[in-house]
C-alpha cells in the first residue's frame, strides 16, 4: 500500500512538473509573440537598413558588443571601469529572449539617448549614451531598422557584471544623469560649412570621440560635450592602460602640426610614417569603424578637428618632434641574444633594446625606409609626456587589419618582467623622446 502511494505521489509530481513546464513554454511563446508584435515593422525597409548598417559602423557598435571570438553583436565583452568593476556588454542582436528582438523603437531610442533599458533600469555610462544623445531622430530609426531587421539573431546571454554589491545599485545613475548628461540633440552651426557640421555631428555623436579624448571630472563625467566648452577633446583618462591624446589643433600639445593629409591617412589606416601608429582601442576604432567610413565623412571629421579651439597641454615641444638616432647599441651587436633577454640577468636598457626591438626598428631606431617598421625617432607615442601607451605597446603589442592587410607588432608581456620593462622604457624615452640634436629630418 505504501509503495503504491509512493508511486502515485511520484507520478503526481511528474504530471505537475510537466504541466508547469508546458505552461511555461506556452507563456514564453505568448510573450515572444507579443514582443515581436510590438516591433515597428514598418521600418523594415532595405534603404533604411543599409543606412543603419553604415551608422553602426560609424558608431563602432561592433567593438563593444562583440566578445573576443564571439558572435558579432552578441555582447559579452568585458569592460573594466575604474572604481566600479567589470561590465559585460549586452546582446544587441534581434533575439527575443537574450537580445533586443522585442524592443520597440521608443525603447531603443530611450536606451541609446537616455541610458535607460527596456526594464526601466539606468544603464551604466560605459554605454556612451551621453554622446548618442546627439544622434538625430532619423538616424535612430535607421539604427533600429538595422539591428532589428538586418542582423541575425543570436541566442546568447552575456555573463553577469562583476561589481561589488555596495556599488551595484543603479538609482544613483538617475542623479548622475541629471547632473552630467546634457541630453541635447545636435544643433548645426549656421556659421559653418556643411562639411564642418557633418564632422561635428559625427565626432560629437555617433563616433563618440569625446568619450575617450575629453578629460573627466571627479565623478568620471566628461568635462565638455562640444567645442563650445573648455577642454573638449583635450585628452582623456587612462583606460585599460591606454591614454587618449589631445586631438585639438594646438601645435604643441595637440595635432596642430599634423597636415590634413596626415590626419586623413591616420584615420583611414592608423599609420603615418615617422609620426604615429594606432594601438589599443584606437587601432580597434580605426579597424572596425573609421577605415570603413566614406571618404567624405573622414574629410568632414578632419575639417572639424582642425577648426575647433586648440587646448594647450603640459608639454613644451610636440611629442612627434623628439628623439635622436641611437649609437650606443652598435657595440653590443656581437653579444648573444640570450645575454640581452635572459630574465635572470639585469641587462641595461640598451641591451634590452637590441634584443627586443632592433631587429624591426633598426639598430639606430629609424625603422625601415618604407615605414612598415616604424621609426622610433619623432614618434608621437614614444615622445609623449607619459609612457602609458609605450608600455602597453611593448606588453600587448599592436594589431590592425586594414583592407585585409595586417599590421602587427608582437607583445612581450610573457618574455619581460617589470624591471626589464622599466629599464627598456627608460632607455627608449631617454634616447627617442629627448630634444633632437639636429634640425634635419632623420633618414628612414
Secondary structure, DSSP 4 states (H G I P E B T S, - for coil): -HHHHHHHHHHHHHHHHHHHHHHHHHHHHHHHHHHHHTS-GGG--HHHHHHHHHHHHHTTHHHHHB-TTS-TT-B--EEEETTTEEEEPPP-SS-TTTSSTT--HHHHHHHHHH-B-TTSPBPPTTS-HHHHTTS-HHHHHHHHHHHHHTS-----PPPPPEE-GGG--SHHHHHHHHHH---------TTS-HHHHHHHHHHHTTT-THHHHS-B-TTS-BS-SSTTSTTTTS---EETTEEPPP-SS-TTTSSTTS-HHHHHHHHHHSEETTTEE--HHHHHHHHHTGGGS-HHHHHHHHHHHTTSPP---S-SS-GGG------TTGGGTTS-HHHHH-TTS---HHHHHHHHTHHHH-TTS---TTSSS--STT-TTTTSSS-HHHHHHHHH-EEEEETTEEEEE---TTT--HHHHHHHHHHHHHHHSSPPS-SSPPP-
